[in-house]
Amino acid sequence: MSYEEPMVAYDYGPSFMSILTTLAAVALLGLGIVLAVLLVRLLLVATRALTVFSRERELHLETLLAEGGTGTAAAAPAAPAPPAPPASTAAAAAAASADGGRSDETPPVDGDTPDGPDASRR
């Protein structure tokens, strides 16, 4: 009788593919964690930047409201002032100082405006 030895698979430890698969899984897990941390940090920085931007706009608006401006003058560049006409005589200077230095185009300083074009000056 002949004795045949049964086929036995000897296990010599983990195979190359199992080691490679484990390393790939660990690398993907690490990459996922790094990407999550970077995404959270980006969200924190963006939130902080938007908070600073909105607070700056709010302070700018409060400043404009405190000054009584509407915001359009701040957005548009200031036009240069027209040159003042030279005073030709001392009489013109005396007449200007008699009514407080106002001309017909400027409104009164105390806020008393005439009712219309036919209203007489006081």
C-alpha positions as a Markdown table, in Angstrom:
| # | Residue | x | y | z |
|---|---|---|---|---|
| 1 | Met | 0.0 | 0.0 | 0.0 |
| 2 | Ser | 1.3 | 3.3 | -0.9 |
| 3 | Tyr | 1.0 | 6.1 | 1.4 |
| 4 | Glu | 0.2 | 9.4 | -0.2 |
| 5 | Glu | 0.7 | 12.5 | 1.9 |
| 6 | Pro | -2.3 | 14.8 | 1.8 |
| 7 | Met | -1.9 | 18.2 | 0.3 |
| 8 | Val | -1.4 | 20.7 | 3.1 |
| 9 | Ala | -1.2 | 24.4 | 2.5 |
| 10 | Tyr | 1.5 | 25.9 | 4.7 |
| 11 | Asp | 0.9 | 29.4 | 5.8 |
| 12 | Tyr | 4.1 | 31.4 | 6.0 |
| 13 | Gly | 2.5 | 34.7 | 7.2 |
| 14 | Pro | 0.7 | 37.5 | 5.5 |
| 15 | Ser | 1.0 | 37.8 | 1.7 |
| 16 | Phe | 2.4 | 40.7 | -0.1 |
| 17 | Met | -1.1 | 41.7 | -1.4 |
| 18 | Ser | -2.6 | 41.7 | 2.1 |
| 19 | Ile | 0.2 | 44.0 | 3.3 |
| 20 | Leu | -0.3 | 46.3 | 0.3 |
| 21 | Thr | -4.1 | 46.4 | 0.9 |
| 22 | Thr | -3.6 | 47.3 | 4.5 |
| 23 | Leu | -1.2 | 50.0 | 3.8 |
| 24 | Ala | -3.4 | 51.5 | 1.1 |
| 25 | Ala | -6.4 | 51.5 | 3.5 |
| 26 | Val | -4.3 | 53.3 | 6.2 |
| 27 | Ala | -3.1 | 55.8 | 3.7 |
| 28 | Leu | -6.6 | 56.5 | 2.4 |
| 29 | Leu | -7.8 | 56.9 | 6.0 |
| 30 | Gly | -5.0 | 59.3 | 6.8 |
| 31 | Leu | -5.7 | 61.3 | 3.6 |
| 32 | Gly | -9.4 | 61.5 | 4.5 |
| 33 | Ile | -8.5 | 62.8 | 8.0 |
| 34 | Val | -6.1 | 65.4 | 6.6 |
| 35 | Leu | -8.7 | 66.6 | 4.1 |
| 36 | Ala | -11.4 | 66.9 | 6.8 |
| 37 | Val | -9.1 | 68.9 | 9.0 |
| 38 | Leu | -8.1 | 71.2 | 6.1 |
| 39 | Leu | -11.8 | 71.7 | 5.2 |
| 40 | Val | -12.7 | 72.6 | 8.7 |
| 41 | Arg | -9.8 | 75.1 | 9.0 |
| 42 | Leu | -10.8 | 76.7 | 5.6 |
| 43 | Leu | -14.4 | 77.0 | 6.9 |
| 44 | Leu | -13.2 | 78.7 | 10.1 |
| 45 | Val | -11.0 | 81.2 | 8.1 |
| 46 | Ala | -13.8 | 82.0 | 5.7 |
| 47 | Thr | -16.2 | 82.5 | 8.5 |
| 48 | Arg | -13.8 | 84.8 | 10.3 |
| 49 | Ala | -13.1 | 86.8 | 7.1 |
| 50 | Leu | -16.8 | 87.2 | 6.4 |
| 51 | Thr | -17.4 | 88.3 | 10.0 |
| 52 | Val | -14.7 | 90.9 | 9.7 |
| 53 | Phe | -16.0 | 92.1 | 6.4 |
| 54 | Ser | -19.6 | 92.4 | 7.6 |
| 55 | Arg | -18.5 | 94.2 | 10.8 |
| 56 | Glu | -16.5 | 96.6 | 8.7 |
| 57 | Arg | -19.5 | 97.4 | 6.5 |
| 58 | Glu | -21.7 | 97.8 | 9.5 |
| 59 | Leu | -19.2 | 100.2 | 11.1 |
| 60 | His | -19.0 | 102.1 | 7.9 |
| 61 | Leu | -22.8 | 102.4 | 7.7 |
| 62 | Glu | -23.0 | 103.5 | 11.3 |
| 63 | Thr | -20.4 | 106.2 | 10.6 |
| 64 | Leu | -22.2 | 107.4 | 7.6 |
| 65 | Leu | -25.5 | 107.5 | 9.5 |
| 66 | Ala | -23.8 | 109.3 | 12.4 |
| 67 | Glu | -22.4 | 111.9 | 10.0 |
| 68 | Gly | -25.9 | 112.4 | 8.4 |
| 69 | Gly | -24.7 | 111.2 | 5.0 |
| 70 | Thr | -26.5 | 108.9 | 2.6 |
| 71 | Gly | -23.5 | 107.1 | 1.4 |
| 72 | Thr | -23.7 | 108.3 | -2.2 |
| 73 | Ala | -21.3 | 111.1 | -1.5 |
| 74 | Ala | -18.8 | 108.7 | -0.1 |
| 75 | Ala | -19.0 | 106.4 | -3.1 |
| 76 | Ala | -18.7 | 109.1 | -5.8 |
| 77 | Pro | -15.5 | 111.0 | -6.1 |
| 78 | Ala | -15.7 | 114.6 | -4.8 |
| 79 | Ala | -16.0 | 117.2 | -7.5 |
| 80 | Pro | -13.5 | 120.1 | -7.3 |
| 81 | Ala | -14.9 | 123.3 | -5.8 |
| 82 | Pro | -15.4 | 126.1 | -8.3 |
| 83 | Pro | -13.0 | 128.9 | -8.0 |
| 84 | Ala | -14.2 | 131.8 | -5.9 |
| 85 | Pro | -14.8 | 135.0 | -7.9 |
| 86 | Pro | -12.5 | 137.8 | -6.9 |
| 87 | Ala | -14.1 | 140.7 | -4.9 |
| 88 | Ser | -13.8 | 143.7 | -7.1 |
| 89 | Thr | -14.7 | 146.4 | -4.7 |
| 90 | Ala | -15.0 | 147.0 | -1.0 |
| 91 | Ala | -18.7 | 147.6 | -1.4 |
| 92 | Ala | -19.3 | 144.1 | -2.6 |
| 93 | Ala | -17.4 | 142.8 | 0.4 |
| 94 | Ala | -19.4 | 145.0 | 2.8 |
| 95 | Ala | -22.7 | 143.9 | 1.2 |
| 96 | Ala | -21.6 | 140.2 | 1.6 |
| 97 | Ser | -20.7 | 140.7 | 5.2 |
| 98 | Ala | -24.0 | 142.5 | 5.9 |
| 99 | Asp | -26.1 | 139.4 | 5.2 |
| 100 | Gly | -23.7 | 137.0 | 6.9 |
| 101 | Gly | -21.7 | 136.2 | 3.8 |
| 102 | Arg | -24.6 | 134.3 | 2.1 |
| 103 | Ser | -25.3 | 134.6 | -1.6 |
| 104 | Asp | -28.6 | 134.0 | -3.2 |
| 105 | Glu | -27.7 | 130.4 | -4.0 |
| 106 | Thr | -26.8 | 129.2 | -0.5 |
| 107 | Pro | -29.6 | 128.4 | 2.0 |
| 108 | Pro | -29.7 | 130.3 | 5.3 |
| 109 | Val | -27.5 | 128.9 | 8.0 |
| 110 | Asp | -30.2 | 128.5 | 10.7 |
| 111 | Gly | -32.3 | 126.3 | 8.5 |
| 112 | Asp | -35.0 | 128.9 | 7.7 |
| 113 | Thr | -35.6 | 128.4 | 4.1 |
| 114 | Pro | -38.0 | 130.5 | 2.0 |
| 115 | Asp | -41.4 | 129.0 | 1.1 |
| 116 | Gly | -41.0 | 129.4 | -2.7 |
| 117 | Pro | -39.6 | 131.6 | -5.4 |
| 118 | Asp | -41.9 | 134.4 | -4.6 |
| 119 | Ala | -41.1 | 134.5 | -0.9 |
| 120 | Ser | -39.2 | 137.5 | 0.2 |
| 121 | Arg | -36.1 | 137.5 | 2.3 |
| 122 | Arg | -36.2 | 138.9 | 5.8 |
